[in-house]
């Protein structure tokens, strides 16, 4: 399928496993250059190398997206490495379906799923605004309508 993405430059958080990995692979298959991050350095390195075999530029860094300085530095680095940014996919999430009770679990989910996404968008906007085709693709979850043993829906 040709989605007209050849030569575009995409940045994806949480892109070494699951949905993030699939997004990175599909974008690279479309000819998109990809910058990715995740927490595991070995997985980041392996993913970057796998994407390069598709004939696209690929770069990555291992860090925690809750580290705002690291996040901002990586986004600027990705912009330089790819020659700009056209697509942003803030994909990283703390929710796994195995929500543990208590405030700590909720705070972690909020910090990663909400605040890290907001910070990623804010940091990437100056770069995306330079693109003639800037786009932000938000990832959402069905967790709000699922029951994982925590709060039961009111009937």
Secondary structure as UniProt FT lines:
FT   TURN            6..7
FT   STRAND          9..13
FT   HELIX           18..29
FT   TURN            30..31
FT   STRAND          33..38
FT   HELIX           41..52
FT   TURN            53..55
FT   STRAND          58..62
FT   TURN            65..66
FT   HELIX           68..82
FT   STRAND          87..89
FT   HELIX           103..109
FT   HELIX           110..115
FT   HELIX           116..128
FT   TURN            129..130
FT   TURN            132..133
FT   STRAND          135..136
FT   HELIX           143..145
//
